[in-house]
Amino acid sequence: MNPGNGFTRRTTQQTARRFVDRHDAGRALAEQLNVYRDKDNLLVLGLARGGVPVAWEIARALHAELDVFLVRKLGVPRWSELAMGALASGGGVVMNDNVVSSLRVTDEQVREVIDSEAAELARREHAYRGERPVADPRGKIVMLVDDGIATGASMLAAVRAIRSGEPESIVVAVPVGPPSVCRELAAAADDVVCTLTPPAFEAVGQVYDDFHQVSDREVRELLSMPTR
């Protein structure tokens, strides 16, 4: 599948559109993903935590397997809100070399942040799925779902981590994101579906009426509910 064609074909700029909440966004997104319905090898992965409610609605509509996928921001030392990269389940790392070099972050500092976030990532994975193993992406159509994208760093880390697991293809599906970032992701994934691409993008939450912080409990409950 040509990623560029996929992005163009199923992306809209209905900037007046709003979502009630993440479940509403998931149902709207599922309508654009109907071509994947009833695929035996479809695996839907919700990026924790906000992407899981969106992904649950998609998995239910498409009759697909659902699991959670974690990406942790790698914050700059002393300015943790500023991302210098991202760490994904399976050890995939994406670094923003411009941030690292301009702030003169050392290799030792980068390693310390990665080690710290890796420990938190492992803790959350256990909290969400217990002893249940991570779903194997090998040979599957893997659909990576989030509640929206801003810089795209977290989603790119997820795509690269999943690519190393030898899937049949990778689909990125999000309700909202900047047009430029959606186009950039189209170069990394096999298909990108972004429902809303506001020209004046400010934040993911701008298109949601309810954009509360998803709790660990919500994630666990959704993962325990059948989707097919």
GIVEN-V566776 format. One record per residue. RES is the residue in one small letter. PSI is psi as a letter, one per 20 degrees, with the letter a starting at -180 (NA if undefined). OMEGA is omega in degrees with one decimal (none if undefined). Layout:
# GIVEN-V566776
res;psi;omega
RES;PSI;OMEGA
RES;PSI;OMEGA
This chain:
# GIVEN-V566776
res;psi;omega
m;p;179.4
n;o;-176.5
p;h;179.9
g;g;178.5
n;h;179.4
g;g;-180.0
f;g;-177.4
t;h;-172.6
r;h;-170.4
r;k;174.9
t;p;-179.0
t;r;177.6
q;l;178.3
q;m;-173.4
t;h;178.5
a;i;-178.7
r;p;174.4
r;q;177.2
f;p;176.5
v;g;179.3
d;a;-177.6
r;h;178.5
h;g;176.7
d;g;178.3
a;h;179.3
g;h;179.0
r;h;177.8
a;g;-179.4
l;h;-179.7
a;h;179.4
e;h;-180.0
q;i;-176.1
l;j;-172.9
n;h;179.0
v;h;-179.3
y;j;-176.3
r;p;176.9
d;k;171.9
k;p;-175.5
d;h;-174.8
n;k;179.8
l;p;176.7
l;p;179.5
v;p;-180.0
l;o;177.0
g;p;177.0
l;p;-177.3
a;q;1.4
r;h;-171.9
g;h;-178.3
g;i;-174.6
v;g;177.2
p;h;177.4
v;g;-177.8
a;h;-180.0
w;g;178.6
e;h;179.2
i;g;-179.6
a;h;179.1
r;g;-178.1
a;h;-176.5
l;i;-179.5
h;l;-173.5
a;r;174.1
e;q;-179.1
l;p;172.1
d;r;-179.2
v;q;177.4
f;p;-175.1
l;p;172.7
v;p;179.6
r;p;175.8
k;p;174.1
l;o;-176.3
g;q;176.5
v;p;177.2
p;p;-179.1
r;i;173.9
w;m;-169.7
s;h;179.7
e;i;178.9
l;o;-176.0
a;p;171.7
m;j;179.0
g;a;179.9
a;q;179.2
l;p;-176.8
a;r;173.7
s;p;-178.6
g;i;175.5
g;j;178.8
g;p;-178.2
v;p;172.7
v;p;-179.2
m;q;172.5
n;n;-174.3
d;h;179.7
n;g;178.5
v;g;-178.5
v;g;-177.4
s;g;-176.9
s;h;179.4
l;j;176.3
r;l;175.5
v;p;-176.8
t;r;176.8
d;h;180.0
e;g;178.4
q;g;177.6
v;g;-179.1
r;h;179.6
e;g;179.6
v;g;179.3
i;g;-179.5
d;g;-179.2
s;g;-178.5
e;h;177.6
a;h;178.5
a;g;178.9
e;h;178.3
l;g;179.4
a;h;179.0
r;g;-178.3
r;h;179.0
e;g;178.9
h;h;-179.8
a;h;-176.2
y;g;-173.9
r;i;-180.0
g;c;-178.7
e;i;-179.9
r;p;-177.0
p;q;176.4
v;p;178.8
a;p;-178.2
d;p;-178.3
p;i;-173.5
r;p;176.8
g;j;-176.2
k;q;167.3
i;o;-176.7
v;p;179.9
m;o;179.6
l;p;-172.2
v;p;172.0
d;r;180.0
d;i;177.5
g;r;177.2
i;q;177.2
a;f;177.2
t;h;-178.5
g;i;-176.3
a;g;-179.1
s;g;-179.6
m;h;178.7
l;g;176.6
a;g;179.1
a;g;179.6
v;g;-178.3
r;h;178.8
a;g;179.6
i;h;-179.6
r;h;179.9
s;i;178.6
g;j;174.9
e;l;174.7
p;r;173.4
e;g;177.6
s;r;-179.9
i;p;177.1
v;p;173.4
v;p;-178.2
a;o;-179.8
v;q;179.0
p;h;-174.5
v;q;176.7
g;r;177.6
p;q;-179.7
p;g;-176.8
s;h;-179.0
v;h;176.9
c;h;178.8
r;h;178.4
e;g;179.1
l;h;178.6
a;h;177.8
a;i;-177.8
a;h;-178.3
a;r;179.3
d;h;176.5
d;q;177.8
v;p;178.4
v;o;-179.8
c;o;-172.4
t;g;-178.3
l;p;175.6
t;m;-176.9
p;p;176.6
p;h;179.0
a;l;-177.7
f;p;177.7
e;g;-179.2
a;q;-179.5
v;g;-175.2
g;i;-176.0
q;i;-178.5
v;j;-179.5
y;p;170.3
d;g;178.1
d;o;-179.7
f;l;-179.9
h;q;177.8
q;p;180.0
v;p;-178.1
s;r;174.9
d;h;-179.7
r;g;178.1
e;g;179.6
v;g;-179.3
r;g;-178.4
e;g;-179.7
l;h;179.9
l;h;-179.6
s;i;-177.4
m;p;-177.9
p;q;176.5
t;i;179.3
r;NA;none
